[in-house]
Amino acid sequence: REKPTGTLRMATADLQEAGGSKEERWQRFSHWMAARGANMEKVRIANVNGMRGLVAAQDIAENESIVEIPLGASIDITDP
């Protein structure tokens, strides 16, 4: 499989360039992912005990998917 080059840099640059609050950046990232077929409606970004991460935005049943990220929306962070 051929690795996409520069994907992470482009996505990061787009988010940083646009600026805005953390919530606005999260919304832009969520829209970017959704445009590529990802589903992240069940989570939101939050700070918990001084650590930033994802928390449930709604009840999630046992064995239910939390996020769905198709290969086309994946980000390769390895060196080219």
N, C-alpha and C positions, 0 to 999 in steps of 0.2 A: 504494500500500500504506500503510495506516495504521500509524504507529509506536506501539509500546507505550510508555506513559509510566511512569516511575518503576521500571521493571523492575530496572535496575542498582542503584538505591538500596535497593530492597526486598531483593534478594539479598545485597547487601553488609551491610545492617543485620542481616539474619538471621544471617549468618556471624559478624559481630562480636559480636552480642548473646549468642550461644551460647558464645563464648570457646573455651578449650581450646588445645592445642598446634597448631603448624602442620600436623602430620600429621592431627590430628582435624578441623581446618577443611578440609583437602584432602578427607578422606573425606566430610564433609558436603556439600561442593561436588560431588564425584563422584556422590553419591547424588541430589542435587538435579538434576544434569544427566541421570542415568540415568532418573529419574522422568519426564523430558520426552523420552525416546527417544534420548539421546546415548549414544555408546559411546566411552569413554576408557580401556578396559582395557589398552591397549598402552603407555600412558605413565604416568609418575608425576612429581610435582613434586620438584625437587632444586636445591641450590645448587652451581653449577659455576663455579669461578674467580671467586667473589664475586658471581655473577649468579644470580638465581632464575628457573627456567624449567621446561620439560617435557623429560624424557629418556625414552628407550625403557625399558619395563619388561620387554620380551621381544623376541625376534628379530622383525624386520619385513622381509618380502620386498620385493623391488623391485616398484614399482607397487601395493603394498598400501596401503590406507587406514590412516592413523595414528590419526586421530580422526574420528568421524562425529557431526556436530551438526546435527540437523534445525532448520528455521527456527523452530519453536515453542520451541526452547531457546536461540535466539540472544538476545544482549543488546545493545540499542541504547544507545550512550553519547553520542549527539548531544543537543544542547539541544533541548527541546520547542519 
